[in-house]
Amino acid sequence: MNQPDEKRRYQAITGHPDLIDRIEKIEQYASRILPFIPRGLPVYQTHGVAHSLTLIDNINKLAGSGVQVTYTERFLLYLAAWLHDIGYLHPLTIYDRGIHADLSIEMIGRDPRIQSLLRPTELSLLGTIIRYHDTHTDLSVIREESPSIRIPLITAIFRVADAVDLGTDRCPEEVFLLIEDGLNEHSRRHWQAHQNITGVRISYPVITIHVHDPDNPFFRRRIMAHLEEDCLDANMILKRYNMAPVVLECKKEVRYAH
């Protein structure tokens, strides 16, 4: 995880004080509630504050010189970074992770604090980004909801930004050693797949995954297969908007002798 500098993370919308004020209030609110996401078995990577901050960094790298987005579209991406995983607060997600996006949308819809900070059109658009951020959803069915917001495009960007938050920061080896005896085989392999990753570099349109072993079977099946699927779906949308497709690279970490 490469968390953005606090003073620079919202630099792209600094000319719009209303948006800055509202996203900072959303950040403060989300930062209070995200630490209460329960941990259970099977235990996967974290979905807390650090994950949201890394998503903002990824968004800023993707939605830069290569993929041009408006300030309003970027604001929606920032909102999604903070709110897309709040559904994990519900204990039922310990047993069924697949329901977390729907729960996130439901929680946003009945949370008076969030409601007070967002407009009805923003709530609807945010719901679309959250609903389709998961690998198992079909980006091609998203239709334009607003003439000024390219919701299929920014949902595709968010899908990629979320997918490439990978590595030992989300599945630390120290934690794995402490909980390994309580993990089932599926969870154990998931943690080991993340621990093969040494870093991620985004230089749109190229995203490079640095790893210890590019041929690690857990990594290939549990990380790269899903990442390739996410990028393939996103690239169909990027092509629709005449944007360059995301190119995935996987490189072995090179260690030099001192």
C-alpha positions as a Markdown table, in Angstrom:
| # | Residue | x | y | z |
|---|---|---|---|---|
| 1 | Met | 0.0 | 0.0 | 0.0 |
| 2 | Asn | 1.3 | 3.4 | -0.9 |
| 3 | Gln | -0.9 | 5.9 | 1.0 |
| 4 | Pro | -1.1 | 9.4 | -0.5 |
| 5 | Asp | 0.2 | 12.4 | 1.4 |
| 6 | Glu | -2.7 | 13.9 | 3.5 |
| 7 | Lys | -2.2 | 17.4 | 2.0 |
| 8 | Arg | -2.1 | 16.1 | -1.6 |
| 9 | Arg | -4.6 | 13.3 | -1.9 |
| 10 | Tyr | -7.5 | 15.6 | -2.9 |
| 11 | Gln | -5.3 | 18.1 | -4.9 |
| 12 | Ala | -7.1 | 17.4 | -8.1 |
| 13 | Ile | -10.3 | 19.0 | -6.8 |
| 14 | Thr | -8.8 | 21.8 | -4.7 |
| 15 | Gly | -10.5 | 24.4 | -6.9 |
| 16 | His | -13.9 | 23.2 | -5.7 |
| 17 | Pro | -14.2 | 23.9 | -2.0 |
| 18 | Asp | -17.7 | 22.4 | -1.6 |
| 19 | Leu | -16.4 | 19.0 | -2.9 |
| 20 | Ile | -13.2 | 19.3 | -0.7 |
| 21 | Asp | -15.3 | 20.0 | 2.4 |
| 22 | Arg | -17.7 | 17.2 | 1.8 |
| 23 | Ile | -15.1 | 14.5 | 1.0 |
| 24 | Glu | -13.0 | 15.5 | 4.0 |
| 25 | Lys | -16.1 | 15.1 | 6.2 |
| 26 | Ile | -16.8 | 11.7 | 4.6 |
| 27 | Glu | -13.2 | 10.7 | 5.2 |
| 28 | Gln | -13.5 | 11.7 | 8.9 |
| 29 | Tyr | -16.7 | 9.8 | 9.3 |
| 30 | Ala | -15.5 | 6.7 | 7.4 |
| 31 | Ser | -12.3 | 6.7 | 9.4 |
| 32 | Arg | -14.3 | 6.3 | 12.6 |
| 33 | Ile | -16.4 | 3.4 | 11.4 |
| 34 | Leu | -14.1 | 1.3 | 9.2 |
| 35 | Pro | -12.0 | 0.1 | 12.1 |
| 36 | Phe | -15.1 | -1.8 | 13.4 |
| 37 | Ile | -15.2 | -4.1 | 10.4 |
| 38 | Pro | -15.2 | -7.5 | 12.1 |
| 39 | Arg | -12.5 | -10.1 | 11.4 |
| 40 | Gly | -13.5 | -13.7 | 11.0 |
| 41 | Leu | -12.6 | -16.9 | 9.3 |
| 42 | Pro | -11.9 | -17.3 | 6.5 |
| 43 | Val | -9.7 | -14.3 | 7.1 |
| 44 | Tyr | -8.7 | -12.3 | 4.0 |
| 45 | Gln | -7.0 | -9.0 | 3.4 |
| 46 | Thr | -7.9 | -5.8 | 5.3 |
| 47 | His | -10.7 | -3.5 | 4.1 |
| 48 | Gly | -10.1 | -0.6 | 6.5 |
| 49 | Val | -8.8 | 2.9 | 6.4 |
| 50 | Ala | -5.4 | 2.0 | 4.9 |
| 51 | His | -7.2 | 0.3 | 2.0 |
| 52 | Ser | -9.3 | 3.4 | 1.3 |
| 53 | Leu | -6.2 | 5.6 | 1.3 |
| 54 | Thr | -4.4 | 3.3 | -1.1 |
| 55 | Leu | -7.4 | 3.4 | -3.4 |
| 56 | Ile | -7.3 | 7.2 | -3.5 |
| 57 | Asp | -3.6 | 7.0 | -4.4 |
| 58 | Asn | -4.4 | 4.4 | -7.2 |
| 59 | Ile | -7.3 | 6.6 | -8.4 |
| 60 | Asn | -5.0 | 9.6 | -8.7 |
| 61 | Lys | -2.5 | 7.6 | -10.7 |
| 62 | Leu | -5.0 | 6.1 | -13.0 |
| 63 | Ala | -7.1 | 9.2 | -13.5 |
| 64 | Gly | -4.2 | 11.4 | -14.3 |
| 65 | Ser | -2.6 | 12.2 | -17.7 |
| 66 | Gly | -3.9 | 9.0 | -19.3 |
| 67 | Val | -7.5 | 8.8 | -18.3 |
| 68 | Gln | -9.0 | 12.3 | -18.0 |
| 69 | Val | -11.9 | 12.6 | -15.6 |
| 70 | Thr | -13.8 | 15.6 | -14.5 |
| 71 | Tyr | -13.6 | 17.0 | -11.0 |
| 72 | Thr | -17.1 | 15.7 | -10.3 |
| 73 | Glu | -16.2 | 12.2 | -11.5 |
| 74 | Arg | -13.1 | 12.2 | -9.4 |
| 75 | Phe | -15.2 | 13.3 | -6.4 |
| 76 | Leu | -17.4 | 10.2 | -6.9 |
| 77 | Leu | -14.3 | 8.0 | -7.1 |
| 78 | Tyr | -13.1 | 9.4 | -3.8 |
| 79 | Leu | -16.5 | 8.8 | -2.2 |
| 80 | Ala | -16.4 | 5.2 | -3.4 |
| 81 | Ala | -12.9 | 4.7 | -2.0 |
| 82 | Trp | -14.2 | 5.6 | 1.5 |
| 83 | Leu | -17.7 | 4.0 | 1.4 |
| 84 | His | -17.5 | 0.9 | -0.9 |
| 85 | Asp | -16.6 | -1.6 | 1.8 |
| 86 | Ile | -18.7 | -0.4 | 4.8 |
| 87 | Gly | -21.0 | -3.3 | 4.2 |
| 88 | Tyr | -18.2 | -5.4 | 5.7 |
| 89 | Leu | -19.3 | -3.9 | 9.0 |
| 90 | His | -22.2 | -6.3 | 9.1 |
| 91 | Pro | -21.3 | -9.6 | 10.8 |
| 92 | Leu | -23.0 | -11.6 | 8.1 |
| 93 | Thr | -20.2 | -10.8 | 5.7 |
| 94 | Ile | -17.9 | -13.0 | 7.8 |
| 95 | Tyr | -19.8 | -15.9 | 6.3 |
| 96 | Asp | -20.8 | -14.5 | 2.9 |
| 97 | Arg | -18.4 | -11.9 | 1.5 |
| 98 | Gly | -20.5 | -11.6 | -1.7 |
| 99 | Ile | -23.2 | -9.5 | 0.0 |
| 100 | His | -20.9 | -6.7 | 1.1 |
| 101 | Ala | -21.6 | -4.4 | -1.8 |
| 102 | Asp | -25.3 | -4.6 | -1.5 |
| 103 | Leu | -25.0 | -4.0 | 2.3 |
| 104 | Ser | -22.7 | -1.0 | 1.6 |
| 105 | Ile | -25.4 | 0.6 | -0.6 |
| 106 | Glu | -28.1 | -0.2 | 2.0 |
| 107 | Met | -26.1 | 1.3 | 4.9 |
| 108 | Ile | -25.4 | 4.4 | 2.9 |
| 109 | Gly | -29.1 | 4.7 | 2.1 |
| 110 | Arg | -30.1 | 4.7 | 5.8 |
| 111 | Asp | -27.2 | 6.6 | 7.3 |
| 112 | Pro | -28.3 | 10.2 | 8.1 |
| 113 | Arg | -24.7 | 11.5 | 8.3 |
| 114 | Ile | -23.8 | 10.3 | 4.9 |
| 115 | Gln | -27.2 | 11.3 | 3.5 |
| 116 | Ser | -26.7 | 14.9 | 4.7 |
| 117 | Leu | -23.4 | 15.2 | 2.8 |
| 118 | Leu | -24.5 | 13.8 | -0.6 |
| 119 | Arg | -27.1 | 14.8 | -3.2 |
| 120 | Pro | -29.7 | 12.4 | -4.5 |
| 121 | Thr | -27.9 | 12.1 | -7.9 |
| 122 | Glu | -24.6 | 11.5 | -6.2 |
| 123 | Leu | -26.1 | 8.7 | -4.1 |
| 124 | Ser | -27.5 | 7.0 | -7.2 |
| 125 | Leu | -24.2 | 7.2 | -9.1 |
| 126 | Leu | -22.2 | 6.1 | -6.0 |
| 127 | Gly | -24.4 | 3.1 | -5.7 |
| 128 | Thr | -23.6 | 2.0 | -9.2 |
| 129 | Ile | -19.8 | 2.3 | -8.6 |
| 130 | Ile | -20.2 | 0.2 | -5.4 |
| 131 | Arg | -22.5 | -2.4 | -6.9 |
| 132 | Tyr | -20.1 | -3.1 | -9.8 |
| 133 | His | -16.7 | -2.9 | -8.1 |
| 134 | Asp | -16.7 | -6.6 | -7.5 |
| 135 | Thr | -15.0 | -9.0 | -10.0 |
| 136 | His | -18.1 | -11.1 | -10.5 |
| 137 | Thr | -20.2 | -8.2 | -11.8 |
| 138 | Asp | -20.6 | -7.2 | -15.5 |
| 139 | Leu | -19.4 | -3.7 | -16.2 |
| 140 | Ser | -20.9 | -3.9 | -19.7 |
| 141 | Val | -24.5 | -3.6 | -18.4 |
| 142 | Ile | -23.9 | -0.2 | -16.8 |
| 143 | Arg | -25.8 | 2.6 | -18.6 |
| 144 | Glu | -25.3 | 6.4 | -18.4 |
| 145 | Glu | -27.3 | 7.9 | -15.6 |
| 146 | Ser | -26.3 | 11.5 | -16.0 |
| 147 | Pro | -25.3 | 13.5 | -19.1 |
| 148 | Ser | -22.3 | 15.0 | -17.3 |
| 149 | Ile | -21.0 | 11.8 | -15.5 |
| 150 | Arg | -19.5 | 8.9 | -17.5 |
| 151 | Ile | -20.5 | 6.4 | -14.9 |
| 152 | Pro | -19.4 | 3.3 | -16.9 |
| 153 | Leu | -15.9 | 4.8 | -17.3 |
| 154 | Ile | -15.4 | 5.8 | -13.6 |
| 155 | Thr | -16.8 | 2.5 | -12.4 |
| 156 | Ala | -14.2 | 0.7 | -14.6 |
| 157 | Ile | -11.5 | 2.9 | -13.2 |
| 158 | Phe | -12.6 | 2.1 | -9.7 |
| 159 | Arg | -12.7 | -1.6 | -10.4 |
| 160 | Val | -9.0 | -1.5 | -11.5 |
| 161 | Ala | -8.0 | 0.8 | -8.6 |
| 162 | Asp | -9.5 | -1.6 | -6.1 |
| 163 | Ala | -8.2 | -4.7 | -7.7 |
| 164 | Val | -4.5 | -3.6 | -7.7 |
| 165 | Asp | -4.4 | -3.0 | -3.9 |
| 166 | Leu | -2.3 | -6.1 | -3.4 |
| 167 | Gly | 0.5 | -7.5 | -1.3 |
| 168 | Thr | 1.9 | -8.1 | 2.2 |
| 169 | Asp | 0.5 | -4.8 | 3.5 |
| 170 | Arg | -3.0 | -6.3 | 3.2 |
| 171 | Cys | -1.9 | -9.8 | 4.4 |
| 172 | Pro | 1.1 | -9.2 | 6.6 |
| 173 | Glu | 3.4 | -12.1 | 7.2 |
| 174 | Glu | 3.6 | -11.3 | 10.9 |
| 175 | Val | -0.2 | -11.7 | 11.2 |
| 176 | Phe | -0.3 | -14.8 | 9.1 |
| 177 | Leu | 2.2 | -16.5 | 11.4 |
| 178 | Leu | 0.0 | -15.8 | 14.4 |
| 179 | Ile | -3.3 | -17.0 | 12.8 |
| 180 | Glu | -2.1 | -19.7 | 10.4 |
| 181 | Asp | -3.3 | -22.5 | 12.6 |
| 182 | Gly | -6.8 | -21.2 | 12.5 |
| 183 | Leu | -7.0 | -20.8 | 8.8 |
| 184 | Asn | -8.6 | -23.3 | 6.4 |
| 185 | Glu | -6.6 | -24.3 | 3.3 |
| 186 | His | -8.4 | -21.8 | 1.1 |
| 187 | Ser | -7.6 | -18.9 | 3.4 |
| 188 | Arg | -4.0 | -20.0 | 3.9 |
| 189 | Arg | -3.4 | -20.1 | 0.1 |
| 190 | His | -4.9 | -16.7 | -0.2 |
| 191 | Trp | -2.5 | -15.2 | 2.3 |
| 192 | Gln | 0.4 | -16.9 | 0.7 |
| 193 | Ala | -0.6 | -15.6 | -2.7 |
| 194 | His | -0.5 | -12.0 | -1.4 |
| 195 | Gln | 2.9 | -12.6 | 0.3 |
| 196 | Asn | 4.4 | -13.4 | -3.1 |
| 197 | Ile | 3.8 | -9.7 | -4.1 |
| 198 | Thr | 6.5 | -7.2 | -3.3 |
| 199 | Gly | 4.9 | -4.1 | -4.8 |
| 200 | Val | 2.6 | -2.6 | -7.4 |
| 201 | Arg | 3.6 | 0.2 | -9.8 |
| 202 | Ile | 1.0 | 2.2 | -11.7 |
| 203 | Ser | 2.1 | 4.1 | -14.7 |
| 204 | Tyr | -1.0 | 4.2 | -16.9 |
| 205 | Pro | -1.6 | 2.3 | -19.1 |
| 206 | Val | 0.9 | -0.1 | -17.6 |
| 207 | Ile | 0.4 | -1.7 | -14.2 |
| 208 | Thr | 3.4 | -3.7 | -13.0 |
| 209 | Ile | 3.1 | -6.3 | -10.3 |
| 210 | His | 6.5 | -7.1 | -8.7 |
| 211 | Val | 6.7 | -10.6 | -7.2 |
| 212 | His | 9.1 | -13.0 | -5.6 |
| 213 | Asp | 8.0 | -15.8 | -8.0 |
| 214 | Pro | 5.9 | -15.1 | -11.1 |
| 215 | Asp | 5.1 | -18.8 | -11.4 |
| 216 | Asn | 3.8 | -19.2 | -7.9 |
| 217 | Pro | 0.6 | -21.3 | -8.4 |
| 218 | Phe | -1.3 | -19.6 | -5.5 |
| 219 | Phe | -0.5 | -16.2 | -6.9 |
| 220 | Arg | -1.3 | -17.2 | -10.5 |
| 221 | Arg | -4.7 | -18.7 | -9.6 |
| 222 | Arg | -5.8 | -16.4 | -6.8 |
| 223 | Ile | -4.4 | -13.0 | -7.7 |
| 224 | Met | -3.5 | -12.8 | -11.4 |
| 225 | Ala | -6.5 | -14.7 | -12.7 |
| 226 | His | -8.9 | -12.3 | -11.0 |
| 227 | Leu | -6.8 | -9.2 | -11.8 |
| 228 | Glu | -6.7 | -10.2 | -15.5 |
| 229 | Glu | -10.4 | -10.6 | -15.5 |
| 230 | Asp | -11.0 | -7.2 | -13.9 |
| 231 | Cys | -8.7 | -5.5 | -16.4 |
| 232 | Leu | -10.3 | -7.3 | -19.3 |
| 233 | Asp | -13.7 | -6.1 | -18.3 |
| 234 | Ala | -12.5 | -2.6 | -17.6 |
| 235 | Asn | -10.6 | -2.4 | -20.9 |
| 236 | Met | -13.9 | -2.9 | -22.8 |
| 237 | Ile | -15.3 | 0.2 | -21.1 |
| 238 | Leu | -12.0 | 2.2 | -21.6 |
| 239 | Lys | -12.1 | 1.4 | -25.3 |
| 240 | Arg | -15.7 | 2.7 | -25.5 |
| 241 | Tyr | -14.4 | 6.1 | -24.3 |
| 242 | Asn | -11.3 | 6.0 | -26.6 |
| 243 | Met | -8.9 | 5.4 | -23.6 |
| 244 | Ala | -5.8 | 3.2 | -23.8 |
| 245 | Pro | -6.4 | -0.3 | -22.3 |
| 246 | Val | -4.7 | -1.2 | -19.1 |
| 247 | Val | -1.6 | -3.4 | -19.7 |
| 248 | Leu | -0.7 | -5.8 | -16.9 |
| 249 | Glu | 3.0 | -6.8 | -16.3 |
| 250 | Cys | 4.3 | -9.3 | -13.8 |
| 251 | Lys | 8.0 | -8.9 | -13.0 |
| 252 | Lys | 10.2 | -10.9 | -10.7 |
| 253 | Glu | 11.9 | -8.8 | -8.0 |
| 254 | Val | 15.6 | -8.4 | -8.7 |
| 255 | Arg | 17.9 | -8.3 | -5.7 |
| 256 | Tyr | 21.4 | -7.1 | -6.1 |
| 257 | Ala | 24.3 | -8.4 | -4.0 |
| 258 | His | 26.0 | -5.7 | -2.0 |
